[in-house]
């Protein structure tokens, strides 16, 4: 679903993150945070969000490594871990200025 809509529906900065994820099967922390919050803001559920990232990340690591290192941040973005806050996607100005 996301792959089909990426080129025509995502802002350029999110398209670049999506292309990087597809190419490298990983994103650095800020990229995961920015892209993950965008997907959450677009209405992606926690379960689908986790599966979306797991599908690419497990091309270079095991499912166990993904669950140990990356699933927590996805649950945190959705308000299920940590201080249980519901975070919103970064706006363009926040991304450009680099102070999320």
Number of C-alpha atoms within 10 A of each C-alpha: 6 12 10 8 10 16 15 9 11 14 11 12 14 19 18 16 18 22 14 14 19 14 10 12 18 21 17 9 11 12 18 19 18 19 22 24 22 18 19 20 15 10 11 17 13 19 10 13 19 20 13 16 20 20 12 16 21 16 12 12 13 12 14 10 13 18 13 10 10 17 17 16 18 21 17 17 21 22 15 15 13 11 8 12 12 12 13 14 18 16 11 11 10 11 13 10 8 9 8 13
